Amino acid sequence: MLNNIITVSGVSKFYAGASGRVPALVDVSFDVPQGCIFGLIGPDGAGKTTTFRIIATLMLPDCGEVTVSGLSAKRDYREIRRFIGYMPGRFSLYQDLSVQENLEFFARIFGVKIGDNLGLIEGIYSQLEPFKNRLAGRLSGGMKQKLALCCALIHCPRLLLLDEPTTGVDPVSRQELWEILGAMRSKGISVLVSTPYMDEAMNCDKMAFISKGKILKTGSPQNIIDSFPQQVYRVRGPDAFRLLKFLRGLPCVRSAYSFGDSCHVCVKSTSDIGDVKRLLARDVGPGIKVEEFSASLEDCFIRLAQNDDN
Amino acid sequence: MRRFLYLIEKEFKHIFRDKFMPKLIFVIPIIQLLILPWAADFEVKNINIEILDRDMSSLSRRLCLKISASEYFTATFSSGSYEDSLWKIERGQTDMILEIPHGFESDLIKHKGSQVLLGVNAINGLKGGMGTSYANDIISDFCSEMALRNFPDSKPFNVEVLADYRFNPYLNSKAFIVPAIVVFLFSLIGGILAALNIVGEKELGTMEQMNVAPISKTMFIASKLLPVWILGMLILTIGMAIAYLVYGLLPKGSFLIVYVFAAVYLTAFTAFGLIISNISSSAQQAILTFLFFILIFLLMSGIFTPIDSMPHWAQNITICNPIRYMVEVMRSIYLKGGTFEDLQSQFYIICVFTLLLNIYAVVSFKRNVN
């Protein structure tokens, strides 16, 4: 039994752009262990979809090596395609076929019947059943994703590749999708999933931050949070924008960025926070709250991305 | 094999679930076949001729009558000046002027000869030329009649040309144009459906899902080609039915040969459509590319203008036009009763097209997006 269902080592990919070759992936390496949910987390344009396409054998990397279940994505693509379930970021089922027809079609293409793996898809399928005669194009966003997931699972794949399955889906359906992924894991299916939402990353067993085509960090979400080297302070006040500008102007502040309606601040050394509080009280005025805050994945990502830029 | 059937089934669902597609496929060819042959009629009729009869004699009147009785001409009479009539030509109110000079009758009788003036608007070369030739025929006919009537004893040197029109004895232009239009229509529908097919999946994003499915390239292309091919053959059948029901045309040769040729030819032409679909990234691009080719193919196919009268370089271009060969085949079978032996060379050429285009359709289909 292999330990890693996917290994990506030293993969680079360039696209032809208007101003020469634009790098999409730069020396990307990570491993996805068997039977876990692995999240690829990063903003739009970070290279998530390119990574997925390479792993799904739809694209060849310019350099580097990808193996899926020990098979080379370049040479053994036929075999790989038999046991992966790929769900592209864009809805890619036939909109003019009904829910049932889509399912039947994809089942037949893979040489199975819908009933064969019913145990796997039962949970989702029961939600889709009331709409089974509706055309796929007329489903709501969440239902479309569930149908797409169902189609990707119909042949009982060993590996699920889900490219941004929760983008454009309401919070309730998102939660449901993550629950489904959890159920898949318990049935022994490995899942590689990408998302731009940091809060969703906590659902993953392992994750990698990706930004501008580079992997910034890999590990379990908790490990990544624990490795955050500093105390984060949350600063809240009536005028968040002015507050942010002021904080960034202070020499003892290492970084400050807006986070919802507040600012997250890291100082250069722990003793500096006293200075910050004093200066805030003197120059900005009363009503500013400063409190210790445990770092979130987003804090980690921002710090890693900034370090990378520098 | 069963997978292939499922793919085909899916293709037909796409076509018939579309609200517009079935109309495009069936209604449009039928309407075109009902209208186009009438518009593409090479017989020139209804030529407006203005007759200026200065002589007003019984002979000149007889000539006038002869002309106005012809189905080709719509005659009007005028006593105005030649310049007035010329002005009418300039304004497009008439196409030709026939001026019969004063003393026409007496000249004819005394000197056994006279002159008439024919003024022709030759902007539309075909109409001008045909009009002149019709008028010439009528006038010379009139002359020989006169000669015979007035001088029955004298035997003028008289040669009568008897034309034996082979293959299309009544010079029915429909018999010539309808089989060619049938070819054009089933090429058009087959080609356009094929051209829109793969690019449609690319646009919808479904291509990405199909790409990871365990289906071979050849099977995928074949599943795209076959439904379109079936529809094309159906259009051919409908076209031939209309040719019979509306225009009374049946092939003199066998139906079998028509279908054998059409089957091979359509495989080539749908593959051509698929190639366009493969290299295009949007339906718009595919349609424009297809339009570019189909217009050239149409005008250089010999459907409307004979290839023999094209300049040499243009004739060479028609060699690369698959429609040209099928039009030749169809006309030969319909009008001459062409057999397989007669059409062997066309058959081999069409086979070469089929082979090359289909190979390229599979090769140009790129699974890996790069």
Contacts between the chains, C-beta under 8 A, distances in Angstrom:
chain1	res1	chain2	res2	distance
A	53	B	369	6.9
A	56	B	212	5.5
A	57	B	212	7.0
A	58	B	208	6.9
A	58	B	211	5.6
A	58	B	212	6.7
A	58	B	367	7.3
A	58	B	368	5.9
A	58	B	369	6.1
A	59	B	368	5.6
A	59	B	369	6.1
A	59	B	370	6.4
A	60	B	368	6.3
A	60	B	370	7.5
A	78	B	214	6.9
A	81	B	212	5.2
A	81	B	213	7.0
A	81	B	214	5.2
A	82	B	214	5.4
A	84	B	212	6.8
A	86	B	208	7.8
A	86	B	209	7.4
A	86	B	212	4.7
A	88	B	205	6.6
A	88	B	208	4.6
A	88	B	209	6.8
A	90	B	205	4.3
A	90	B	208	7.4
A	91	B	205	6.6
A	92	B	204	7.3
A	92	B	205	4.1
A	92	B	206	5.1
A	92	B	207	7.7
A	92	B	208	5.1
A	92	B	209	4.3
A	93	B	206	6.7
A	93	B	209	6.7
A	94	B	10	7.2
A	94	B	14	7.4
A	94	B	204	7.6
A	94	B	206	5.8
A	95	B	204	6.7
A	96	B	13	7.2
A	96	B	14	6.0
A	96	B	17	4.8
A	96	B	18	7.0
A	97	B	10	7.2
A	97	B	13	6.2
A	97	B	17	7.8
A	101	B	13	7.1
A	105	B	6	6.4
A	105	B	10	5.7
A	106	B	209	7.8
A	106	B	213	7.5
A	108	B	2	7.4
A	108	B	3	6.6
A	108	B	6	4.4
A	109	B	3	6.1
A	109	B	6	6.6
A	109	B	7	7.6
A	109	B	213	4.8
A	109	B	214	7.4
A	109	B	215	6.4
A	110	B	213	6.9
A	110	B	214	6.6
A	111	B	3	7.0
A	111	B	214	7.9
A	151	B	209	7.6
